Amino acid sequence: MNPDLVRFVLSYLDGVDLIKLDNTILESYLYNPVIWKGIIVYNVEVAIKFPIEILFCDRNITDAEIPSGLKELYLGNNKNITDAGISSTLEELYLCGNTIITDAGIPSGLKELHLGRNQNITDAGIPSGLKILRLGWHNNNITDAEIPSGLKKLHLGNNQNITDAGIPSGLKILHLGWHNTNITNAGIPSGLKTLILGHNKNITDTGIPSGLKELNLGWNNQNITDAGIPSGLEVLFIRSNTNITNAGIPSTLKKLYIGYNENITNAGIPSGLKELHLGWNNQNITDAGIPSGLETLNLGRNQNITDVGIPSGLKTLDIGSNQNITDAGIPSGLKTLYHGCNSNLTDASFLPD
């Protein structure tokens, strides 16, 4: 991304225009909170000018206002843009809430496509050279037939058509989506690096590639046990899986999200962990289980952690519903603090050195 891009916040909070950013990059995801200079900004939509390489459309932008030479286009909730407004130079297209674009508007040289809520796109609209494909929030028309063989990242979204036969063998990142029940162990590529099970209930231990680096067990899959966790895994989201125990936590892990699992104890927390989310039901972790080199800590609903357990080098702290943390537990070098429901903190906590 060009560091000289200037982005202007176009939308508003409580009816008031927010911020004009001069020579500043504001990285954001639409409809998620963004913290900028201590201000929490909601529902931002961003447009970019001088030079224009990326455009986050507001609702009113029309075809005539789409510049030529555009590389990335995020349509947001814009429903004015038609096929005629899509630049042939586009490399990334996020249809989001736009339901107007058809196959004819998809550039042949596109590298990344997110279908969003659009249900017009068919197999004929999928470029053969696509590298990243997200099939969107609604069941759509895409089938196995036109999934590009060179695809590296696939998010099935709500698509219910894709089967094992449609999963490219060279895929590196696979999100099984929310309602697809077709994918089985046979459809998981052996060279996969990231696997997000979503709501898939078919995958078992034998379907988890041994070289996987990131595994998200999703919400409904209770088939995965300690035996299915690769020894070299670096990121693990346990979510609602209740089978994983300390024995299944690899020592190589860098990020651990415990979720609703109540089995993990202090002994299961790797000493080299950098990011830890304690989740919602786990009350086993105490101060003794927090690694000293941790950089990000989300306490969730854990009520055991006290000031003593907060590492001095921590960069990001989300206190969640924990009521034990006081000003004394806030590291001086902390960069990001979410105080949650904690009522002990004073202004001093928000003014680290």
Helices and strands as residue ranges (DSSP letters): E 6-9, E 12-13, E 16-17, E 34-36, E 39-41, E 46-49, E 54-56, G 63-65, E 72-74, G 83-85, E 92-94, G 103-105, E 112-114, G 123-125, E 132-134, G 144-146, E 153-155, G 164-166, E 173-175, G 185-187, E 194-196, G 205-207, E 214-216, G 226-228, E 235-237, G 246-248, E 255-257, G 266-268, E 275-277, G 287-289, E 296-298, G 307-309, E 316-318, G 327-329, E 336-338, G 347-350
